[in-house]
């Protein structure tokens, strides 16, 4: 899990991922099956729709001021 700004990719910080996961633990059951592991790494259950997860994370990170302007969250499976 990374974000891209001006063509450069960087890992999303685990504190960002944890913030999103804890918020969604009680407010959006769709994303309950996620576990922050480390910077740029999150375990995601097979039932979690990745496109919706990416959109929700990008919106949450932007709202919290984590993402720089004109940047995007990128999810890749490993």
C-alpha positions in Angstrom: 0.0 0.0 0.0 1.6 3.2 -1.2 0.8 6.7 -2.2 2.1 8.5 -5.2 3.0 12.1 -5.4 4.6 13.7 -8.4 5.5 10.2 -9.8 7.3 9.0 -6.6 5.8 6.2 -4.6 6.2 5.9 -0.8 4.6 3.5 1.6 1.6 4.6 3.6 2.6 4.8 7.2 1.3 2.1 9.5 -0.2 4.9 11.8 -2.4 6.0 8.8 -3.5 2.4 8.1 -4.2 1.8 11.8 -6.2 5.0 12.0 -8.3 3.9 9.0 -8.8 0.4 10.4 -9.8 1.5 13.8 -12.3 4.0 12.5 -13.8 1.4 10.2 -13.8 -1.3 12.9 -17.0 0.3 14.3 -18.3 2.4 11.4 -18.0 0.3 8.2 -18.2 -3.5 8.7 -17.3 -3.9 5.0 -13.6 -3.3 6.0 -13.5 -5.2 9.3 -11.4 -7.9 7.7 -8.3 -5.7 7.5 -5.2 -5.7 9.7 -2.4 -3.1 9.7 1.0 -4.9 9.7 3.7 -2.3 8.9 4.4 0.8 6.8 2.9 0.0 3.4 1.5 -3.4 4.5 -2.0 -4.5 5.4 -3.5 -7.9 5.5 -6.8 -7.8 3.7 -9.5 -10.6 3.8 -10.7 -12.1 0.5 -14.2 -10.7 0.9 -13.0 -7.1 1.1 -13.5 -5.3 -2.3 -10.2 -3.7 -3.1 -11.5 -0.9 -5.3 -13.8 0.2 -2.6 -11.1 -0.2 0.0 -8.7 2.0 -2.0 -11.3 4.7 -2.5 -12.3 4.7 1.2 -8.6 4.8 2.3 -7.8 7.6 0.0 -10.8 9.7 1.2 -9.9 9.0 4.8 -6.2 9.8 4.4 -7.1 13.0 2.6 -9.6 14.0 5.2 -7.1 13.4 8.0 -4.5 15.5 6.1 -2.1 12.5 5.7 -2.0 12.6 1.9 -0.2 15.4 0.1 -2.3 17.3 -2.4 -2.8 15.6 -5.8 -1.6 12.2 -4.6 -3.3 8.8 -4.9 -3.3 5.6 -2.8 -2.1 2.5 -4.7 -3.0 -1.0 -3.5 -1.0 -4.0 -4.9 -1.4 -7.6 -4.0 1.7 -9.6 -2.8 
